[in-house]
Structures are given as structure tokens and as C-alpha cells.
Amino acid sequence: MLERDLKELLAVEGSLEAEIIKSKLESFAIPVLLQYEAVGRIFGITMNGLGKVKIMVPESFLEEARKVLAE
């Protein structure tokens, strides 16, 4: 999975929610990469954009991932 082929599916506040979504997508065989905002990751802050996590999937899986999350 090359990073240049990834598209942002959505962004969430905090790693817990991101990990739950990642697990759900992976259970449908959708590859996922989480991109963490640095300060929030280091200090565990999840407010005002700190702690934002982007959920990235390959472009070819983007529509399928959206459908999975809509269920």
C-alpha cells in the first residue's frame, strides 16, 4: 500500500475511535492507514484539532469503505 495511493476517508478526534473504525474496515478486508496529528498523539490531547486522526484507505477501496461505515 503506497501512501500516494491513499485517500482520506474521514477524520476523527482521538485514537480510540480511529482504532475502532480501522478494525471494522479491516474486518471487511479494506486496508487502512491511520495518520495521527503529532501533538495530540504525544500528549493525548483531543480538542481543537489536536488529536485528530485521519483514516486513510487506498483510492480503489474508498467507496466500499464508505458503504461499510454507513451500515
mmCIF file of the N, C-alpha and C atoms, coordinates in Angstrom:
data_MODEL
# 
_entry.id   MODEL 
# 
loop_
_atom_site.group_PDB 
_atom_site.id 
_atom_site.type_symbol 
_atom_site.label_atom_id 
_atom_site.label_alt_id 
_atom_site.label_comp_id 
_atom_site.label_asym_id 
_atom_site.label_entity_id 
_atom_site.label_seq_id 
_atom_site.pdbx_PDB_ins_code 
_atom_site.Cartn_x 
_atom_site.Cartn_y 
_atom_site.Cartn_z 
_atom_site.occupancy 
_atom_site.B_iso_or_equiv 
_atom_site.pdbx_formal_charge 
_atom_site.auth_seq_id 
_atom_site.auth_comp_id 
_atom_site.auth_asym_id 
_atom_site.auth_atom_id 
_atom_site.pdbx_PDB_model_num 
ATOM 1   N N  . MET A 1 1  ? 0.864   -1.174 0.000  1.00 0.00 ? 1  MET A N  1 
ATOM 2   C CA . MET A 1 1  ? 0.000   0.000  0.000  1.00 0.00 ? 1  MET A CA 1 
ATOM 3   C C  . MET A 1 1  ? 0.908   1.234  0.000  1.00 0.00 ? 1  MET A C  1 
ATOM 4   N N  . LEU A 1 2  ? 0.926   1.955  -1.107 1.00 0.00 ? 2  LEU A N  1 
ATOM 5   C CA . LEU A 1 2  ? 1.734   3.154  -1.221 1.00 0.00 ? 2  LEU A CA 1 
ATOM 6   C C  . LEU A 1 2  ? 0.956   4.359  -0.711 1.00 0.00 ? 2  LEU A C  1 
ATOM 7   N N  . GLU A 1 3  ? 1.633   5.201  0.052  1.00 0.00 ? 3  GLU A N  1 
ATOM 8   C CA . GLU A 1 3  ? 0.961   6.353  0.655  1.00 0.00 ? 3  GLU A CA 1 
ATOM 9   C C  . GLU A 1 3  ? 0.373   7.288  -0.392 1.00 0.00 ? 3  GLU A C  1 
ATOM 10  N N  . ARG A 1 4  ? 0.996   7.386  -1.540 1.00 0.00 ? 4  ARG A N  1 
ATOM 11  C CA . ARG A 1 4  ? 0.482   8.298  -2.570 1.00 0.00 ? 4  ARG A CA 1 
ATOM 12  C C  . ARG A 1 4  ? -0.856  7.825  -3.148 1.00 0.00 ? 4  ARG A C  1 
ATOM 13  N N  . ASP A 1 5  ? -1.178  6.547  -2.974 1.00 0.00 ? 5  ASP A N  1 
ATOM 14  C CA . ASP A 1 5  ? -2.439  5.997  -3.470 1.00 0.00 ? 5  ASP A CA 1 
ATOM 15  C C  . ASP A 1 5  ? -3.571  6.113  -2.456 1.00 0.00 ? 5  ASP A C  1 
ATOM 16  N N  . LEU A 1 6  ? -3.270  6.636  -1.272 1.00 0.00 ? 6  LEU A N  1 
ATOM 17  C CA . LEU A 1 6  ? -4.261  6.705  -0.203 1.00 0.00 ? 6  LEU A CA 1 
ATOM 18  C C  . LEU A 1 6  ? -5.106  7.965  -0.297 1.00 0.00 ? 6  LEU A C  1 
ATOM 19  N N  . LYS A 1 7  ? -6.352  7.827  0.105  1.00 0.00 ? 7  LYS A N  1 
ATOM 20  C CA . LYS A 1 7  ? -7.287  8.957  0.166  1.00 0.00 ? 7  LYS A CA 1 
ATOM 21  C C  . LYS A 1 7  ? -7.882  9.004  1.566  1.00 0.00 ? 7  LYS A C  1 
ATOM 22  N N  . GLU A 1 8  ? -8.184  10.206 2.022  1.00 0.00 ? 8  GLU A N  1 
ATOM 23  C CA . GLU A 1 8  ? -8.782  10.362 3.346  1.00 0.00 ? 8  GLU A CA 1 
ATOM 24  C C  . GLU A 1 8  ? -10.250 9.954  3.305  1.00 0.00 ? 8  GLU A C  1 
ATOM 25  N N  . LEU A 1 9  ? -10.593 8.981  4.112  1.00 0.00 ? 9  LEU A N  1 
ATOM 26  C CA . LEU A 1 9  ? -11.974 8.533  4.243  1.00 0.00 ? 9  LEU A CA 1 
ATOM 27  C C  . LEU A 1 9  ? -12.721 9.474  5.178  1.00 0.00 ? 9  LEU A C  1 
ATOM 28  N N  . LEU A 1 10 ? -12.133 9.736  6.322  1.00 0.00 ? 10 LEU A N  1 
ATOM 29  C CA . LEU A 1 10 ? -12.678 10.690 7.275  1.00 0.00 ? 10 LEU A CA 1 
ATOM 30  C C  . LEU A 1 10 ? -11.635 10.984 8.326  1.00 0.00 ? 10 LEU A C  1 
ATOM 31  N N  . ALA A 1 11 ? -11.916 11.982 9.151  1.00 0.00 ? 11 ALA A N  1 
ATOM 32  C CA . ALA A 1 11 ? -11.041 12.332 10.265 1.00 0.00 ? 11 ALA A CA 1 
ATOM 33  C C  . ALA A 1 11 ? -11.870 12.294 11.539 1.00 0.00 ? 11 ALA A C  1 
ATOM 34  N N  . VAL A 1 12 ? -11.269 11.770 12.597 1.00 0.00 ? 12 VAL A N  1 
ATOM 35  C CA . VAL A 1 12 ? -11.957 11.654 13.880 1.00 0.00 ? 12 VAL A CA 1 
ATOM 36  C C  . VAL A 1 12 ? -11.083 12.257 14.970 1.00 0.00 ? 12 VAL A C  1 
ATOM 37  N N  . GLU A 1 13 ? -11.695 12.510 16.115 1.00 0.00 ? 13 GLU A N  1 
ATOM 38  C CA . GLU A 1 13 ? -10.962 13.032 17.264 1.00 0.00 ? 13 GLU A CA 1 
ATOM 39  C C  . GLU A 1 13 ? -10.554 11.870 18.157 1.00 0.00 ? 13 GLU A C  1 
ATOM 40  N N  . GLY A 1 14 ? -9.278  11.620 18.249 1.00 0.00 ? 14 GLY A N  1 
ATOM 41  C CA . GLY A 1 14 ? -8.768  10.615 19.170 1.00 0.00 ? 14 GLY A CA 1 
ATOM 42  C C  . GLY A 1 14 ? -8.507  9.257  18.553 1.00 0.00 ? 14 GLY A C  1 
ATOM 43  N N  . SER A 1 15 ? -7.521  8.597  19.126 1.00 0.00 ? 15 SER A N  1 
ATOM 44  C CA . SER A 1 15 ? -7.080  7.317  18.575 1.00 0.00 ? 15 SER A CA 1 
ATOM 45  C C  . SER A 1 15 ? -8.048  6.174  18.866 1.00 0.00 ? 15 SER A C  1 
ATOM 46  N N  . LEU A 1 16 ? -8.816  6.244  19.943 1.00 0.00 ? 16 LEU A N  1 
ATOM 47  C CA . LEU A 1 16 ? -9.738  5.153  20.258 1.00 0.00 ? 16 LEU A CA 1 
ATOM 48  C C  . LEU A 1 16 ? -10.782 4.977  19.156 1.00 0.00 ? 16 LEU A C  1 
ATOM 49  N N  . GLU A 1 17 ? -11.434 6.065  18.780 1.00 0.00 ? 17 GLU A N  1 
ATOM 50  C CA . GLU A 1 17 ? -12.432 5.993  17.708 1.00 0.00 ? 17 GLU A CA 1 
ATOM 51  C C  . GLU A 1 17 ? -11.789 5.544  16.398 1.00 0.00 ? 17 GLU A C  1 
ATOM 52  N N  . ALA A 1 18 ? -10.596 6.060  16.122 1.00 0.00 ? 18 ALA A N  1 
ATOM 53  C CA . ALA A 1 18 ? -9.892  5.691  14.891 1.00 0.00 ? 18 ALA A CA 1 
ATOM 54  C C  . ALA A 1 18 ? -9.581  4.197  14.856 1.00 0.00 ? 18 ALA A C  1 
ATOM 55  N N  . GLU A 1 19 ? -9.144  3.649  15.968 1.00 0.00 ? 19 GLU A N  1 
ATOM 56  C CA . GLU A 1 19 ? -8.811  2.220  16.025 1.00 0.00 ? 19 GLU A CA 1 
ATOM 57  C C  . GLU A 1 19 ? -10.052 1.346  15.853 1.00 0.00 ? 19 GLU A C  1 
ATOM 58  N N  . ILE A 1 20 ? -11.186 1.790  16.395 1.00 0.00 ? 20 ILE A N  1 
ATOM 59  C CA . ILE A 1 20 ? -12.435 1.038  16.233 1.00 0.00 ? 20 ILE A CA 1 
ATOM 60  C C  . ILE A 1 20 ? -12.844 1.008  14.764 1.00 0.00 ? 20 ILE A C  1 
ATOM 61  N N  . ILE A 1 21 ? -12.779 2.166  14.110 1.00 0.00 ? 21 ILE A N  1 
ATOM 62  C CA . ILE A 1 21 ? -13.132 2.244  12.689 1.00 0.00 ? 21 ILE A CA 1 
ATOM 63  C C  . ILE A 1 21 ? -12.161 1.416  11.857 1.00 0.00 ? 21 ILE A C  1 
ATOM 64  N N  . LYS A 1 22 ? -10.887 1.500  12.179 1.00 0.00 ? 22 LYS A N  1 
ATOM 65  C CA . LYS A 1 22 ? -9.873  0.719  11.460 1.00 0.00 ? 22 LYS A CA 1 
ATOM 66  C C  . LYS A 1 22 ? -10.179 -0.773 11.561 1.00 0.00 ? 22 LYS A C  1 
ATOM 67  N N  . SER A 1 23 ? -10.505 -1.238 12.757 1.00 0.00 ? 23 SER A N  1 
ATOM 68  C CA . SER A 1 23 ? -10.815 -2.657 12.952 1.00 0.00 ? 23 SER A CA 1 
ATOM 69  C C  . SER A 1 23 ? -12.023 -3.086 12.131 1.00 0.00 ? 23 SER A C  1 
ATOM 70  N N  . LYS A 1 24 ? -13.044 -2.238 12.107 1.00 0.00 ? 24 LYS A N  1 
ATOM 71  C CA . LYS A 1 24 ? -14.245 -2.572 11.331 1.00 0.00 ? 24 LYS A CA 1 
ATOM 72  C C  . LYS A 1 24 ? -13.902 -2.689 9.849  1.00 0.00 ? 24 LYS A C  1 
ATOM 73  N N  . LEU A 1 25 ? -13.171 -1.716 9.320  1.00 0.00 ? 25 LEU A N  1 
ATOM 74  C CA . LEU A 1 25 ? -12.812 -1.749 7.904  1.00 0.00 ? 25 LEU A CA 1 
ATOM 75  C C  . LEU A 1 25 ? -11.943 -2.957 7.575  1.00 0.00 ? 25 LEU A C  1 
ATOM 76  N N  . GLU A 1 26 ? -10.980 -3.246 8.434  1.00 0.00 ? 26 GLU A N  1 
ATOM 77  C CA . GLU A 1 26 ? -10.099 -4.389 8.191  1.00 0.00 ? 26 GLU A CA 1 
ATOM 78  C C  . GLU A 1 26 ? -10.866 -5.710 8.247  1.00 0.00 ? 26 GLU A C  1 
ATOM 79  N N  . SER A 1 27 ? -11.953 -5.762 9.016  1.00 0.00 ? 27 SER A N  1 
ATOM 80  C CA . SER A 1 27 ? -12.757 -6.987 9.052  1.00 0.00 ? 27 SER A CA 1 
ATOM 81  C C  . SER A 1 27 ? -13.454 -7.237 7.713  1.00 0.00 ? 27 SER A C  1 
ATOM 82  N N  . PHE A 1 28 ? -13.538 -6.192 6.877  1.00 0.00 ? 28 PHE A N  1 
ATOM 83  C CA . PHE A 1 28 ? -14.082 -6.317 5.522  1.00 0.00 ? 28 PHE A CA 1 
ATOM 84  C C  . PHE A 1 28 ? -12.954 -6.361 4.484  1.00 0.00 ? 28 PHE A C  1 
ATOM 85  N N  . ALA A 1 29 ? -11.736 -6.630 4.941  1.00 0.00 ? 29 ALA A N  1 
ATOM 86  C CA . ALA A 1 29 ? -10.542 -6.738 4.082  1.00 0.00 ? 29 ALA A CA 1 
ATOM 87  C C  . ALA A 1 29 ? -10.205 -5.432 3.371  1.00 0.00 ? 29 ALA A C  1 
ATOM 88  N N  . ILE A 1 30 ? -10.495 -4.307 4.040  1.00 0.00 ? 30 ILE A N  1 
ATOM 89  C CA . ILE A 1 30 ? -10.150 -2.992 3.500  1.00 0.00 ? 30 ILE A CA 1 
ATOM 90  C C  . ILE A 1 30 ? -8.877  -2.524 4.202  1.00 0.00 ? 30 ILE A C  1 
ATOM 91  N N  . PRO A 1 31 ? -7.786  -2.298 3.465  1.00 0.00 ? 31 PRO A N  1 
ATOM 92  C CA . PRO A 1 31 ? -6.550  -1.824 4.086  1.00 0.00 ? 31 PRO A CA 1 
ATOM 93  C C  . PRO A 1 31 ? -6.735  -0.403 4.625  1.00 0.00 ? 31 PRO A C  1 
ATOM 94  N N  . VAL A 1 32 ? -6.143  -0.139 5.781  1.00 0.00 ? 32 VAL A N  1 
ATOM 95  C CA . VAL A 1 32 ? -6.313  1.156  6.442  1.00 0.00 ? 32 VAL A CA 1 
ATOM 96  C C  . VAL A 1 32 ? -4.968  1.636  6.972  1.00 0.00 ? 32 VAL A C  1 
ATOM 97  N N  . LEU A 1 33 ? -4.740  2.935  6.851  1.00 0.00 ? 33 LEU A N  1 
ATOM 98  C CA . LEU A 1 33 ? -3.594  3.581  7.474  1.00 0.00 ? 33 LEU A CA 1 
ATOM 99  C C  . LEU A 1 33 ? -4.129  4.741  8.296  1.00 0.00 ? 33 LEU A C  1 
ATOM 100 N N  . LEU A 1 34 ? -3.687  4.846  9.542  1.00 0.00 ? 34 LEU A N  1 
ATOM 101 C CA . LEU A 1 34 ? -4.083  5.960  10.390 1.00 0.00 ? 34 LEU A CA 1 
ATOM 102 C C  . LEU A 1 34 ? -2.961  6.989  10.400 1.00 0.00 ? 34 LEU A C  1 
ATOM 103 N N  . GLN A 1 35 ? -3.317  8.250  10.146 1.00 0.00 ? 35 GLN A N  1 
ATOM 104 C CA . GLN A 1 35 ? -2.351  9.349  10.200 1.00 0.00 ? 35 GLN A CA 1 
ATOM 105 C C  . GLN A 1 35 ? -2.706  10.213 11.398 1.00 0.00 ? 35 GLN A C  1 
ATOM 106 N N  . TYR A 1 36 ? -1.801  10.236 12.366 1.00 0.00 ? 36 TYR A N  1 
ATOM 107 C CA . TYR A 1 36 ? -2.037  10.960 13.608 1.00 0.00 ? 36 TYR A CA 1 
ATOM 108 C C  . TYR A 1 36 ? -1.476  12.366 13.547 1.00 0.00 ? 36 TYR A C  1 
ATOM 109 N N  . GLU A 1 37 ? -2.186  13.293 14.148 1.00 0.00 ? 37 GLU A N  1 
ATOM 110 C CA . GLU A 1 37 ? -1.675  14.646 14.366 1.00 0.00 ? 37 GLU A CA 1 
ATOM 111 C C  . GLU A 1 37 ? -0.663  14.518 15.504 1.00 0.00 ? 37 GLU A C  1 
ATOM 112 N N  . ALA A 1 38 ? 0.536   15.037 15.345 1.00 0.00 ? 38 ALA A N  1 
ATOM 113 C CA . ALA A 1 38 ? 1.663   14.739 16.233 1.00 0.00 ? 38 ALA A CA 1 
ATOM 114 C C  . ALA A 1 38 ? 1.460   15.150 17.690 1.00 0.00 ? 38 ALA A C  1 
ATOM 115 N N  . VAL A 1 39 ? 1.075   16.368 17.958 1.00 0.00 ? 39 VAL A N  1 
ATOM 116 C CA . VAL A 1 39 ? 0.987   16.851 19.343 1.00 0.00 ? 39 VAL A CA 1 
ATOM 117 C C  . VAL A 1 39 ? -0.058  16.074 20.128 1.00 0.00 ? 39 VAL A C  1 
ATOM 118 N N  . GLY A 1 40 ? -1.202  15.862 19.536 1.00 0.00 ? 40 GLY A N  1 
ATOM 119 C CA . GLY A 1 40 ? -2.249  15.100 20.209 1.00 0.00 ? 40 GLY A CA 1 
ATOM 120 C C  . GLY A 1 40 ? -1.818  13.681 20.504 1.00 0.00 ? 40 GLY A C  1 
ATOM 121 N N  . ARG A 1 41 ? -1.073  13.089 19.604 1.00 0.00 ? 41 ARG A N  1 
ATOM 122 C CA . ARG A 1 41 ? -0.586  11.710 19.791 1.00 0.00 ? 41 ARG A CA 1 
ATOM 123 C C  . ARG A 1 41 ? 0.414   11.647 20.939 1.00 0.00 ? 41 ARG A C  1 
ATOM 124 N N  . ILE A 1 42 ? 1.287   12.620 21.025 1.00 0.00 ? 42 ILE A N  1 
ATOM 125 C CA . ILE A 1 42 ? 2.318   12.626 22.064 1.00 0.00 ? 42 ILE A CA 1 
ATOM 126 C C  . ILE A 1 42 ? 1.721   12.897 23.439 1.00 0.00 ? 42 ILE A C  1 
ATOM 127 N N  . PHE A 1 43 ? 0.842   13.909 23.523 1.00 0.00 ? 43 PHE A N  1 
ATOM 128 C CA . PHE A 1 43 ? 0.312   14.328 24.815 1.00 0.00 ? 43 PHE A CA 1 
ATOM 129 C C  . PHE A 1 43 ? -1.085  13.790 25.112 1.00 0.00 ? 43 PHE A C  1 
ATOM 130 N N  . GLY A 1 44 ? -1.702  13.096 24.177 1.00 0.00 ? 44 GLY A N  1 
ATOM 131 C CA . GLY A 1 44 ? -3.031  12.540 24.411 1.00 0.00 ? 44 GLY A CA 1 
ATOM 132 C C  . GLY A 1 44 ? -4.132  13.579 24.441 1.00 0.00 ? 44 GLY A C  1 
ATOM 133 N N  . ILE A 1 45 ? -3.934  14.701 23.781 1.00 0.00 ? 45 ILE A N  1 
ATOM 134 C CA . ILE A 1 45 ? -4.917  15.786 23.760 1.00 0.00 ? 45 ILE A CA 1 
ATOM 135 C C  . ILE A 1 45 ? -5.866  15.563 22.586 1.00 0.00 ? 45 ILE A C  1 
ATOM 136 N N  . THR A 1 46 ? -7.163  15.741 22.830 1.00 0.00 ? 46 THR A N  1 
ATOM 137 C CA . THR A 1 46 ? -8.148  15.560 21.758 1.00 0.00 ? 46 THR A CA 1 
ATOM 138 C C  . THR A 1 46 ? -9.146  16.707 21.746 1.00 0.00 ? 46 THR A C  1 
ATOM 139 N N  . MET A 1 47 ? -8.640  17.926 21.560 1.00 0.00 ? 47 MET A N  1 
ATOM 140 C CA . MET A 1 47 ? -9.535  19.076 21.476 1.00 0.00 ? 47 MET A CA 1 
ATOM 141 C C  . MET A 1 47 ? -8.987  20.087 20.485 1.00 0.00 ? 47 MET A C  1 
ATOM 142 N N  . ASN A 1 48 ? -9.879  20.853 19.885 1.00 0.00 ? 48 ASN A N  1 
ATOM 143 C CA . ASN A 1 48 ? -9.497  21.908 18.940 1.00 0.00 ? 48 ASN A CA 1 
ATOM 144 C C  . ASN A 1 48 ? -8.557  21.424 17.837 1.00 0.00 ? 48 ASN A C  1 
ATOM 145 N N  . GLY A 1 49 ? -8.808  20.240 17.323 1.00 0.00 ? 49 GLY A N  1 
ATOM 146 C CA . GLY A 1 49 ? -7.981  19.717 16.239 1.00 0.00 ? 49 GLY A CA 1 
ATOM 147 C C  . GLY A 1 49 ? -6.770  18.933 16.690 1.00 0.00 ? 49 GLY A C  1 
ATOM 148 N N  . LEU A 1 50 ? -6.384  19.081 17.954 1.00 0.00 ? 50 LEU A N  1 
ATOM 149 C CA . LEU A 1 50 ? -5.280  18.275 18.462 1.00 0.00 ? 50 LEU A CA 1 
ATOM 150 C C  . LEU A 1 50 ? -5.819  16.877 18.727 1.00 0.00 ? 50 LEU A C  1 
ATOM 151 N N  . GLY A 1 51 ? -5.089  15.895 18.332 1.00 0.00 ? 51 GLY A N  1 
ATOM 152 C CA . GLY A 1 51 ? -5.543  14.521 18.488 1.00 0.00 ? 51 GLY A CA 1 
ATOM 153 C C  . GLY A 1 51 ? -6.344  14.024 17.302 1.00 0.00 ? 51 GLY A C  1 
ATOM 154 N N  . LYS A 1 52 ? -6.416  14.841 16.270 1.00 0.00 ? 52 LYS A N  1 
ATOM 155 C CA . LYS A 1 52 ? -7.142  14.450 15.054 1.00 0.00 ? 52 LYS A CA 1 
ATOM 156 C C  . LYS A 1 52 ? -6.418  13.286 14.384 1.00 0.00 ? 52 LYS A C  1 
ATOM 157 N N  . VAL A 1 53 ? -7.196  12.303 13.955 1.00 0.00 ? 53 VAL A N  1 
ATOM 158 C CA . VAL A 1 53 ? -6.640  11.141 13.262 1.00 0.00 ? 53 VAL A CA 1 
ATOM 159 C C  . VAL A 1 53 ? -7.343  11.017 11.914 1.00 0.00 ? 53 VAL A C  1 
ATOM 160 N N  . LYS A 1 54 ? -6.548  11.003 10.854 1.00 0.00 ? 54 LYS A N  1 
ATOM 161 C CA . LYS A 1 54 ? -7.098  10.799 9.514  1.00 0.00 ? 54 LYS A CA 1 
ATOM 162 C C  . LYS A 1 54 ? -7.107  9.306  9.215  1.00 0.00 ? 54 LYS A C  1 
ATOM 163 N N  . ILE A 1 55 ? -8.249  8.834  8.741  1.00 0.00 ? 55 ILE A N  1 
ATOM 164 C CA . ILE A 1 55 ? -8.383  7.434  8.352  1.00 0.00 ? 55 ILE A CA 1 
ATOM 165 C C  . ILE A 1 55 ? -8.221  7.380  6.841  1.00 0.00 ? 55 ILE A C  1 
ATOM 166 N N  . MET A 1 56 ? -7.136  6.755  6.417  1.00 0.00 ? 56 MET A N  1 
ATOM 167 C CA . MET A 1 56 ? -6.756  6.719  5.015  1.00 0.00 ? 56 MET A CA 1 
ATOM 168 C C  . MET A 1 56 ? -6.945  5.307  4.459  1.00 0.00 ? 56 MET A C  1 
ATOM 169 N N  . VAL A 1 57 ? -7.498  5.236  3.250  1.00 0.00 ? 57 VAL A N  1 
ATOM 170 C CA . VAL A 1 57 ? -7.670  3.950  2.560  1.00 0.00 ? 57 VAL A CA 1 
ATOM 171 C C  . VAL A 1 57 ? -7.211  4.117  1.114  1.00 0.00 ? 57 VAL A C  1 
ATOM 172 N N  . PRO A 1 58 ? -6.827  3.025  0.472  1.00 0.00 ? 58 PRO A N  1 
ATOM 173 C CA . PRO A 1 58 ? -6.484  3.122  -0.951 1.00 0.00 ? 58 PRO A CA 1 
ATOM 174 C C  . PRO A 1 58 ? -7.691  3.629  -1.741 1.00 0.00 ? 58 PRO A C  1 
ATOM 175 N N  . GLU A 1 59 ? -7.422  4.428  -2.744 1.00 0.00 ? 59 GLU A N  1 
ATOM 176 C CA . GLU A 1 59 ? -8.497  5.018  -3.542 1.00 0.00 ? 59 GLU A CA 1 
ATOM 177 C C  . GLU A 1 59 ? -9.448  3.953  -4.091 1.00 0.00 ? 59 GLU A C  1 
ATOM 178 N N  . SER A 1 60 ? -8.919  2.806  -4.454 1.00 0.00 ? 60 SER A N  1 
ATOM 179 C CA . SER A 1 60 ? -9.754  1.741  -5.018 1.00 0.00 ? 60 SER A CA 1 
ATOM 180 C C  . SER A 1 60 ? -10.735 1.148  -4.000 1.00 0.00 ? 60 SER A C  1 
ATOM 181 N N  . PHE A 1 61 ? -10.523 1.396  -2.711 1.00 0.00 ? 61 PHE A N  1 
ATOM 182 C CA . PHE A 1 61 ? -11.410 0.892  -1.657 1.00 0.00 ? 61 PHE A CA 1 
ATOM 183 C C  . PHE A 1 61 ? -12.291 1.987  -1.060 1.00 0.00 ? 61 PHE A C  1 
ATOM 184 N N  . LEU A 1 62 ? -12.162 3.210  -1.536 1.00 0.00 ? 62 LEU A N  1 
ATOM 185 C CA . LEU A 1 62 ? -12.830 4.347  -0.907 1.00 0.00 ? 62 LEU A CA 1 
ATOM 186 C C  . LEU A 1 62 ? -14.348 4.190  -0.855 1.00 0.00 ? 62 LEU A C  1 
ATOM 187 N N  . GLU A 1 63 ? -14.976 3.868  -1.959 1.00 0.00 ? 63 GLU A N  1 
ATOM 188 C CA . GLU A 1 63 ? -16.441 3.737  -1.979 1.00 0.00 ? 63 GLU A CA 1 
ATOM 189 C C  . GLU A 1 63 ? -16.916 2.574  -1.112 1.00 0.00 ? 63 GLU A C  1 
ATOM 190 N N  . GLU A 1 64 ? -16.201 1.467  -1.178 1.00 0.00 ? 64 GLU A N  1 
ATOM 191 C CA . GLU A 1 64 ? -16.567 0.310  -0.351 1.00 0.00 ? 64 GLU A CA 1 
ATOM 192 C C  . GLU A 1 64 ? -16.460 0.663  1.135  1.00 0.00 ? 64 GLU A C  1 
ATOM 193 N N  . ALA A 1 65 ? -15.411 1.386  1.502  1.00 0.00 ? 65 ALA A N  1 
ATOM 194 C CA . ALA A 1 65 ? -15.227 1.790  2.900  1.00 0.00 ? 65 ALA A CA 1 
ATOM 195 C C  . ALA A 1 65 ? -16.359 2.706  3.355  1.00 0.00 ? 65 ALA A C  1 
ATOM 196 N N  . ARG A 1 66 ? -16.778 3.611  2.505  1.00 0.00 ? 66 ARG A N  1 
ATOM 197 C CA . ARG A 1 66 ? -17.897 4.499  2.846  1.00 0.00 ? 66 ARG A CA 1 
ATOM 198 C C  . ARG A 1 66 ? -19.179 3.693  3.085  1.00 0.00 ? 66 ARG A C  1 
ATOM 199 N N  . LYS A 1 67 ? -19.406 2.693  2.255  1.00 0.00 ? 67 LYS A N  1 
ATOM 200 C CA . LYS A 1 67 ? -20.600 1.842  2.415  1.00 0.00 ? 67 LYS A CA 1 
ATOM 201 C C  . LYS A 1 67 ? -20.548 1.063  3.726  1.00 0.00 ? 67 LYS A C  1 
ATOM 202 N N  . VAL A 1 68 ? -19.382 0.535  4.061  1.00 0.00 ? 68 VAL A N  1 
ATOM 203 C CA . VAL A 1 68 ? -19.230 -0.222 5.309  1.00 0.00 ? 68 VAL A CA 1 
ATOM 204 C C  . VAL A 1 68 ? -19.546 0.665  6.508  1.00 0.00 ? 68 VAL A C  1 
ATOM 205 N N  . LEU A 1 69 ? -19.057 1.884  6.499  1.00 0.00 ? 69 LEU A N  1 
ATOM 206 C CA . LEU A 1 69 ? -19.291 2.784  7.631  1.00 0.00 ? 69 LEU A CA 1 
ATOM 207 C C  . LEU A 1 69 ? -20.718 3.305  7.673  1.00 0.00 ? 69 LEU A C  1 
ATOM 208 N N  . ALA A 1 70 ? -21.400 3.296  6.553  1.00 0.00 ? 70 ALA A N  1 
ATOM 209 C CA . ALA A 1 70 ? -22.788 3.764  6.513  1.00 0.00 ? 70 ALA A CA 1 
ATOM 210 C C  . ALA A 1 70 ? -23.754 2.734  7.099  1.00 0.00 ? 70 ALA A C  1 
ATOM 211 N N  . GLU A 1 71 ? -23.307 1.490  7.217  1.00 0.00 ? 71 GLU A N  1 
ATOM 212 C CA . GLU A 1 71 ? -24.178 0.423  7.737  1.00 0.00 ? 71 GLU A CA 1 
ATOM 213 C C  . GLU A 1 71 ? -24.431 0.593  9.214  1.00 0.00 ? 71 GLU A C  1 
# 
